[in-house]
Amino acid sequence: MKAATTQGFGTNAVLIVQDTKRPPVGPDEVLVEVYASSVNPKDWKLNFNISAFMPKLGGLITPFIIGDDLAGIVVEKGSKVTGFELGDEVYGMNMRLRTTACAEYASIGQRFIAHKPKNITFKEAASVPLAAQTALQAFQIGGLNSGDKILIVGASGGVGTFAVQIAKAMGAHVTGVCSGRNTEMVTRLGADEVIDYTTQDYLNDSASNNKSFDMVLDATSYESLSSCSSLLKENGIYVTTAGNGTAHLNLIKDNLRYRKQKSKVVIVDSITQDLETLKGFIEQGLVKPVVDGEYSLENIHDAYLRSKTGRAAGKIVINIKESEEKKTESVTG
Ligand SMILES: NC(=O)c1ccc[n+]([C@@H]2O[C@H](COP(=O)([O-])OP(=O)(O)OC[C@H]3O[C@@H](n4cnc5c(N)ncnc54)[C@H](OP(=O)(O)O)[C@@H]3O)[C@@H](O)[C@H]2O)c1
C-alpha cells in the first residue's frame, strides 16, 4: 500500500510517499481503508522529530507513517471487535507512537473510532477527530456550562473553528479572537462577538478587560492564566492547548499565584463517546467542518508547509481515495 512517511529530521525532514506493507490488525482493532486524513500542527512539531529516533528503536516502527486523523471504511476486524462491521464508515484517530493515518490502509483500536457522521464527506470527517475532540475535551475539563461566557483565542484555526461551534452547541456565549481576515468566517460560525487581535489589544483594553468570562480557551499557545486573568471572573478557568514544558511550568506557577482562578492544559485523546457526541452535533447541523484546503497524498509535503505557516483557516485535509465524494453522495442520497 502507499503511505506518507517521514524522511530526515527536524527542519530537514520531508514527507515522501512509499510502498509499504499493510499494517497487522490486533484483536481489538479494525483495518480501515482510508479515504481521507488531515494535518495537525503536532505532525510537524512532534512526529518529524520522533521519526528521527525510529531507526534507533531497531526498526520497531519503520517506516514511520504520518497522520492521526482518518475517515474510511472497515475492511477487516479483529476477533474482539464488537461495535463495528465490515463495510462500516468510520472516523477517528490514532495518535502518539501509533500515528498511521496517511496511508491507503490503517489499523486502529475500536475505542478510538466511531461511525462517521452521515451528512458530511470523508474529507470533512477526517478533519474532525483530533481538532474537535481537543475543543470538546477542553470544555469538559474546564466545566463549560450552558449560559457561560467563553473567550476563544485562535478562533479561526483547526481547533478554534470547532471550538466556536461546539461552545455554541453547548449553549455558551462565544467571543472569538482572530485576525481581521477571518472575522467574517468566525461570525458565520456563530460567534456572538469577534475581536480582531491585529487592531484590538483585548488583553489590556478596558472594554474587554472586565472580568466577565467564565472560561478562556487558548488555542494559540501564546497566552497563560497570568495574561488572561483580568478577563476572567473570580472563579474563571483558563484552558490551553499548549502541551509543551513552558505551558506546564506556567500552569504550576499560575495555579499557585491565582487562588480561585484555575489554569488547565487539555491533552486530547480519542474516545468513541466523544466522537459520537460530535457526530450528533454534526448531524443536527450544529457543527460543520471548515476546510482550509485539500491536498493529495502525493502533495502531502505542501499540506505540511501550509500548516507550518500558522495561517490555516480551518483544517487542511489529505485526500487519499479519490472516489470518496461518489460514495458519500450515494450514502446521503
Ligand atoms: N494539547 C493538545 O492535545 C492539542 C490538540 C490540538 C492542537 N494543539 C495545539 O493547539 C494549537 C492550535 O492548533 P490548530 O490545529 O488550531 O492550529 P492551526 O489550525 O494551525 O491554527 C492556525 C490559526 O491560528 C490563528 N492564530 C495565529 N496566531 C494567532 C493569535 N496571535 N491570536 C489568535 N489567533 C491566532 C491563525 O489565525 P490568523 O491567521 O487569523 O492569525 C490561524 O487561523 C497548536 O499549537 C497545536 O499544536 C494541542
The ligand as an SDF file (V2000), in Angstrom:
LIG
                    3D

 48 52  0  0  0  0  0  0  0  0999 V2000
   -2.8300   19.6570   23.6220 N   0  0  0  0  0  0  0  0  0  0  0  0
   -3.4530   19.0460   22.6360 C   0  0  0  0  0  0  0  0  0  0  0  0
   -3.9360   17.9110   22.8000 O   0  0  0  0  0  0  0  0  0  0  0  0
   -3.5880   19.7600   21.3070 C   0  0  0  0  0  0  0  0  0  0  0  0
   -4.5060   19.2830   20.3720 C   0  0  0  0  0  0  0  0  0  0  0  0
   -4.6660   20.0060   19.1840 C   0  0  0  0  0  0  0  0  0  0  0  0
   -3.8940   21.1430   18.9430 C   0  0  0  0  0  0  0  0  0  0  0  0
   -2.9720   21.5310   19.8670 N   0  0  0  0  0  0  0  0  0  0  0  0
   -2.1830   22.7690   19.6590 C   0  0  0  0  0  0  0  0  0  0  0  0
   -3.1240   23.8420   19.5980 O   0  0  0  0  0  0  0  0  0  0  0  0
   -2.6680   24.8530   18.7270 C   0  0  0  0  0  0  0  0  0  0  0  0
   -3.7600   25.1320   17.6950 C   0  0  0  0  0  0  0  0  0  0  0  0
   -3.9430   24.0030   16.8630 O   0  0  0  0  0  0  0  0  0  0  0  0
   -4.7160   24.1860   15.4940 P   0  0  0  0  0  0  0  0  0  0  0  0
   -4.8470   22.8680   14.8590 O   0  0  0  0  0  0  0  0  0  0  0  0
   -5.9360   25.0170   15.7070 O   0  0  0  0  0  0  0  0  0  0  0  0
   -3.6410   25.0680   14.7120 O   0  0  0  0  0  0  0  0  0  0  0  0
   -3.8070   25.8580   13.3550 P   0  0  0  0  0  0  0  0  0  0  0  0
   -5.0140   25.3720   12.6290 O   0  0  0  0  0  0  0  0  0  0  0  0
   -2.5050   25.8040   12.6570 O   0  0  0  0  0  0  0  0  0  0  0  0
   -4.0530   27.3610   13.8350 O   0  0  0  0  0  0  0  0  0  0  0  0
   -3.9360   28.3540   12.8630 C   0  0  0  0  0  0  0  0  0  0  0  0
   -4.7650   29.5380   13.2980 C   0  0  0  0  0  0  0  0  0  0  0  0
   -4.1130   30.1970   14.4100 O   0  0  0  0  0  0  0  0  0  0  0  0
   -4.5040   31.5560   14.3510 C   0  0  0  0  0  0  0  0  0  0  0  0
   -3.5920   32.4320   15.0850 N   0  0  0  0  0  0  0  0  0  0  0  0
   -2.2650   32.5390   14.9260 C   0  0  0  0  0  0  0  0  0  0  0  0
   -1.7850   33.4860   15.7700 N   0  0  0  0  0  0  0  0  0  0  0  0
   -2.8400   33.9670   16.4690 C   0  0  0  0  0  0  0  0  0  0  0  0
   -3.0050   34.9350   17.5220 C   0  0  0  0  0  0  0  0  0  0  0  0
   -1.9660   35.6250   17.9870 N   0  0  0  0  0  0  0  0  0  0  0  0
   -4.2480   35.1470   18.0060 N   0  0  0  0  0  0  0  0  0  0  0  0
   -5.3130   34.4720   17.5390 C   0  0  0  0  0  0  0  0  0  0  0  0
   -5.2230   33.5610   16.5520 N   0  0  0  0  0  0  0  0  0  0  0  0
   -4.0120   33.2990   16.0310 C   0  0  0  0  0  0  0  0  0  0  0  0
   -4.4730   31.8450   12.8690 C   0  0  0  0  0  0  0  0  0  0  0  0
   -5.3820   32.8910   12.6430 O   0  0  0  0  0  0  0  0  0  0  0  0
   -4.9300   34.2230   11.8660 P   0  0  0  0  0  0  0  0  0  0  0  0
   -4.3080   33.7480   10.5740 O   0  0  0  0  0  0  0  0  0  0  0  0
   -6.2100   34.9250   11.7390 O   0  0  0  0  0  0  0  0  0  0  0  0
   -3.9210   34.8690   12.7650 O   0  0  0  0  0  0  0  0  0  0  0  0
   -4.9190   30.5460   12.2060 C   0  0  0  0  0  0  0  0  0  0  0  0
   -6.2860   30.5900   11.8280 O   0  0  0  0  0  0  0  0  0  0  0  0
   -1.3590   24.3300   18.1260 C   0  0  0  0  0  0  0  0  0  0  0  0
   -0.3050   24.8680   18.8670 O   0  0  0  0  0  0  0  0  0  0  0  0
   -1.4490   22.8190   18.3440 C   0  0  0  0  0  0  0  0  0  0  0  0
   -0.1750   22.2160   18.4230 O   0  0  0  0  0  0  0  0  0  0  0  0
   -2.8050   20.8660   21.0410 C   0  0  0  0  0  0  0  0  0  0  0  0
  1  2  1  0
  2  3  2  0
  2  4  1  0
  4  5  1  0
  4 48  2  0
  5  6  2  0
  6  7  1  0
  7  8  2  0
  8  9  1  0
  8 48  1  0
  9 10  1  0
  9 46  1  0
 10 11  1  0
 11 12  1  0
 11 44  1  0
 12 13  1  0
 13 14  1  0
 14 15  2  0
 14 16  1  0
 14 17  1  0
 17 18  1  0
 18 19  2  0
 18 20  1  0
 18 21  1  0
 21 22  1  0
 22 23  1  0
 23 24  1  0
 23 42  1  0
 24 25  1  0
 25 26  1  0
 25 36  1  0
 26 27  1  0
 26 35  1  0
 27 28  2  0
 28 29  1  0
 29 30  1  0
 29 35  2  0
 30 31  1  0
 30 32  2  0
 32 33  1  0
 33 34  2  0
 34 35  1  0
 36 37  1  0
 36 42  1  0
 37 38  1  0
 38 39  2  0
 38 40  1  0
 38 41  1  0
 42 43  1  0
 44 45  1  0
 44 46  1  0
 46 47  1  0
M  CHG  2   8   1  16  -1
M  END
$$$$
